[in-house]
Amino acid sequence: MDVVIKPGTNNKTGSWRTERPVVDNSTCVKCRTCETFCPDGAITVDESGAHINYDFCKGCGICANVCPVKAIKMVEEK
């Protein structure tokens, strides 16, 4: 039997985080590197910058590590 995971409220995983990425869109160069490397598909980039869907972001920090201009910082989840 194949298991199919569908997007929706039943699959939200953001509550697992201990840290969250925060984007400074005044620094973001919209290169889409964070969007490409996000293992959860929680980041989208448009003309205004990068946007993180915290319902699905697990706080792994990959986006902050790959950002070439350091526009993403990890902060403690409160």
N, CA and C atoms as a LAMMPS dump frame, in Angstrom:
ITEM: TIMESTEP
0
ITEM: NUMBER OF ATOMS
234
ITEM: BOX BOUNDS ff ff ff
-5.0000000000000000e+02 5.0000000000000000e+02
-5.0000000000000000e+02 5.0000000000000000e+02
-5.0000000000000000e+02 5.0000000000000000e+02
ITEM: ATOMS id mol type element x y z
1 1 1 N 0.843 -1.178 0
2 1 2 C 0 0 0
3 1 3 C 0.89 1.243 0
4 2 1 N 0.64 2.15 -0.93
5 2 2 C 1.394 3.397 -0.995
6 2 3 C 0.832 4.398 0.004
7 3 1 N 1.737 5.096 0.676
8 3 2 C 1.333 6.14 1.609
9 3 3 C 1.426 7.471 0.879
10 4 1 N 0.371 8.244 0.935
11 4 2 C 0.348 9.547 0.282
12 4 3 C 0.193 10.613 1.353
13 5 1 N 1.14 11.536 1.402
14 5 2 C 1.064 12.645 2.343
15 5 3 C 0.546 13.849 1.589
16 6 1 N -0.533 14.393 2.071
17 6 2 C -1.144 15.551 1.43
18 6 3 C -0.945 16.777 2.297
19 7 1 N -0.712 17.931 1.665
20 7 2 C -0.595 19.146 2.455
21 7 3 C -1.924 19.456 3.135
22 8 1 N -1.846 20.031 4.291
23 8 2 C -3.056 20.393 5.019
24 8 3 C -2.794 20.471 6.501
25 9 1 N -3.781 20.801 7.247
26 9 2 C -3.602 21.03 8.676
27 9 3 C -3.176 19.782 9.437
28 10 1 N -3.506 18.605 8.945
29 10 2 C -3.124 17.383 9.65
30 10 3 C -1.629 17.108 9.587
31 11 1 N -0.921 17.727 8.654
32 11 2 C 0.502 17.462 8.479
33 11 3 C 1.388 18.619 8.912
34 12 1 N 0.856 19.567 9.662
35 12 2 C 1.677 20.69 10.128
36 12 3 C 2.739 20.167 11.078
37 13 1 N 3.984 20.615 10.868
38 13 2 C 5.101 20.11 11.655
39 13 3 C 5.873 21.218 12.359
40 14 1 N 5.413 22.455 12.246
41 14 2 C 6.143 23.584 12.808
42 14 3 C 6.29 23.559 14.309
43 15 1 N 5.477 22.804 15.007
44 15 2 C 5.558 22.765 16.473
45 15 3 C 6.81 22.046 16.965
46 16 1 N 7.576 21.429 16.082
47 16 2 C 8.79 20.725 16.468
48 16 3 C 9.971 21.656 16.701
49 17 1 N 9.849 22.918 16.288
50 17 2 C 10.974 23.858 16.308
51 17 3 C 11.406 24.249 17.711
52 18 1 N 12.714 24.489 17.857
53 18 2 C 13.242 25.172 19.036
54 18 3 C 13.802 26.531 18.631
55 19 1 N 14.109 26.672 17.331
56 19 2 C 14.543 27.945 16.764
57 19 3 C 13.766 28.18 15.482
58 20 1 N 13.583 29.459 15.131
59 20 2 C 12.883 29.784 13.886
60 20 3 C 13.745 30.716 13.051
61 21 1 N 13.71 30.539 11.726
62 21 2 C 14.435 31.465 10.858
63 21 3 C 13.631 32.747 10.672
64 22 1 N 14.32 33.87 10.709
65 22 2 C 13.699 35.176 10.478
66 22 3 C 14.441 35.837 9.327
67 23 1 N 13.693 36.302 8.344
68 23 2 C 14.286 36.884 7.141
69 23 3 C 14.293 38.402 7.231
70 24 1 N 15.435 38.993 6.911
71 24 2 C 15.536 40.443 6.75
72 24 3 C 15.412 40.712 5.252
73 25 1 N 14.201 41.026 4.809
74 25 2 C 13.971 41.2 3.373
75 25 3 C 14.611 42.466 2.817
76 26 1 N 15.105 43.352 3.67
77 26 2 C 15.848 44.504 3.152
78 26 3 C 17.248 44.087 2.71
79 27 1 N 17.691 42.93 3.173
80 27 2 C 19.004 42.393 2.813
81 27 3 C 18.904 41.295 1.757
82 28 1 N 17.771 40.626 1.705
83 28 2 C 17.553 39.497 0.79
84 28 3 C 17.754 39.934 -0.664
85 29 1 N 18.509 39.126 -1.413
86 29 2 C 18.761 39.416 -2.826
87 29 3 C 17.897 38.551 -3.745
88 30 1 N 16.959 37.803 -3.15
89 30 2 C 15.985 36.999 -3.89
90 30 3 C 16.641 35.964 -4.809
91 31 1 N 17.708 35.376 -4.333
92 31 2 C 18.449 34.397 -5.134
93 31 3 C 17.785 33.019 -5.143
94 32 1 N 16.871 32.782 -4.251
95 32 2 C 16.114 31.535 -4.131
96 32 3 C 16.93 30.356 -3.59
97 33 1 N 18.105 30.608 -3.079
98 33 2 C 18.921 29.521 -2.534
99 33 3 C 18.216 28.883 -1.344
100 34 1 N 17.649 29.692 -0.464
101 34 2 C 16.94 29.153 0.698
102 34 3 C 15.751 28.301 0.268
103 35 1 N 15.022 28.775 -0.713
104 35 2 C 13.857 28.053 -1.248
105 35 3 C 14.287 26.709 -1.835
106 36 1 N 15.41 26.696 -2.529
107 36 2 C 15.921 25.476 -3.156
108 36 3 C 16.338 24.431 -2.129
109 37 1 N 16.996 24.877 -1.06
110 37 2 C 17.559 23.947 -0.09
111 37 3 C 16.634 23.587 1.067
112 38 1 N 15.53 24.273 1.236
113 38 2 C 14.608 23.966 2.339
114 38 3 C 14.053 22.552 2.171
115 39 1 N 14.35 21.649 3.11
116 39 2 C 13.891 20.266 2.95
117 39 3 C 12.381 20.104 3.151
118 40 1 N 11.735 21.111 3.704
119 40 2 C 10.303 21.019 3.978
120 40 3 C 9.454 21.808 2.997
121 41 1 N 10.096 22.514 2.054
122 41 2 C 9.343 23.32 1.113
123 41 3 C 8.578 24.439 1.8
124 42 1 N 9.12 24.925 2.901
125 42 2 C 8.435 25.932 3.716
126 42 3 C 8.781 27.361 3.327
127 43 1 N 9.653 27.535 2.326
128 43 2 C 10.082 28.882 1.933
129 43 3 C 9.671 29.151 0.494
130 44 1 N 9.11 30.322 0.287
131 44 2 C 8.84 30.803 -1.065
132 44 3 C 9.502 32.163 -1.209
133 45 1 N 9.938 32.467 -2.418
134 45 2 C 10.575 33.753 -2.692
135 45 3 C 9.808 34.418 -3.816
136 46 1 N 9.484 35.696 -3.609
137 46 2 C 8.833 36.473 -4.666
138 46 3 C 9.552 37.814 -4.775
139 47 1 N 8.963 38.74 -5.499
140 47 2 C 9.626 40.027 -5.722
141 47 3 C 9.852 40.826 -4.436
142 48 1 N 9.12 40.516 -3.372
143 48 2 C 9.325 41.234 -2.107
144 48 3 C 10.309 40.539 -1.178
145 49 1 N 10.731 39.325 -1.522
146 49 2 C 11.721 38.619 -0.723
147 49 3 C 11.295 37.216 -0.351
148 50 1 N 11.947 36.664 0.667
149 50 2 C 11.683 35.296 1.117
150 50 3 C 10.612 35.297 2.197
151 51 1 N 9.749 34.286 2.129
152 51 2 C 8.661 34.146 3.096
153 51 3 C 8.657 32.712 3.61
154 52 1 N 8.535 32.566 4.93
155 52 2 C 8.6 31.25 5.55
156 52 3 C 7.231 30.864 6.083
157 53 1 N 6.783 29.677 5.732
158 53 2 C 5.538 29.138 6.253
159 53 3 C 5.883 28.393 7.537
160 54 1 N 5.645 29.044 8.668
161 54 2 C 6.029 28.476 9.957
162 54 3 C 5.183 27.27 10.361
163 55 1 N 4.091 27.019 9.67
164 55 2 C 3.31 25.809 9.947
165 55 3 C 4.097 24.562 9.586
166 56 1 N 5.027 24.691 8.622
167 56 2 C 5.763 23.535 8.137
168 56 3 C 7.273 23.611 8.381
169 57 1 N 7.788 24.774 8.754
170 57 2 C 9.221 24.927 9.042
171 57 3 C 9.561 24.216 10.348
172 58 1 N 10.552 23.33 10.282
173 58 2 C 10.98 22.603 11.473
174 58 3 C 12.148 23.275 12.186
175 59 1 N 12.663 24.378 11.63
176 59 2 C 13.74 25.104 12.29
177 59 3 C 15.1 24.46 12.154
178 60 1 N 15.345 23.783 11.066
179 60 2 C 16.624 23.08 10.885
180 60 3 C 17.803 24.033 10.691
181 61 1 N 17.537 25.235 10.165
182 61 2 C 18.602 26.223 9.979
183 61 3 C 19.352 26.13 8.667
184 62 1 N 18.973 25.209 7.806
185 62 2 C 19.656 25.079 6.518
186 62 3 C 19.558 26.385 5.743
187 63 1 N 18.392 27.009 5.751
188 63 2 C 18.203 28.262 5.012
189 63 3 C 19.175 29.338 5.475
190 64 1 N 19.357 29.455 6.779
191 64 2 C 20.271 30.457 7.321
192 64 3 C 21.716 30.137 6.938
193 65 1 N 22.039 28.864 6.897
194 65 2 C 23.41 28.458 6.562
195 65 3 C 23.746 28.654 5.093
196 66 1 N 22.754 28.504 4.2
197 66 2 C 23.047 28.618 2.772
198 66 3 C 22.847 30.027 2.219
199 67 1 N 22.238 30.92 2.976
200 67 2 C 21.986 32.275 2.471
201 67 3 C 23.313 32.998 2.224
202 68 1 N 23.567 33.389 0.978
203 68 2 C 24.865 33.99 0.658
204 68 3 C 25.059 35.387 1.248
205 69 1 N 23.974 36.063 1.611
206 69 2 C 24.097 37.416 2.172
207 69 3 C 23.709 37.473 3.648
208 70 1 N 23.496 36.306 4.244
209 70 2 C 23.146 36.187 5.675
210 70 3 C 21.901 36.999 6.027
211 71 1 N 20.894 36.935 5.141
212 71 2 C 19.631 37.654 5.37
213 71 3 C 18.693 36.867 6.284
214 72 1 N 19.065 35.634 6.618
215 72 2 C 18.237 34.802 7.476
216 72 3 C 19.007 34.491 8.754
217 73 1 N 18.369 34.782 9.879
218 73 2 C 18.961 34.52 11.189
219 73 3 C 18.066 33.564 11.952
220 74 1 N 18.664 32.675 12.705
221 74 2 C 17.902 31.762 13.559
222 74 3 C 17.743 32.414 14.928
223 75 1 N 16.502 32.442 15.409
224 75 2 C 16.219 33.006 16.733
225 75 3 C 15.472 31.967 17.556
226 76 1 N 15.621 32.05 18.86
227 76 2 C 14.976 31.1 19.758
228 76 3 C 13.456 31.193 19.639
229 77 1 N 12.832 30.031 19.557
230 77 2 C 11.373 29.959 19.492
231 77 3 C 10.808 30.286 20.867
232 78 1 N 9.796 31.135 20.895
233 78 2 C 9.187 31.496 22.185
234 78 3 C 7.755 31.086 22.235
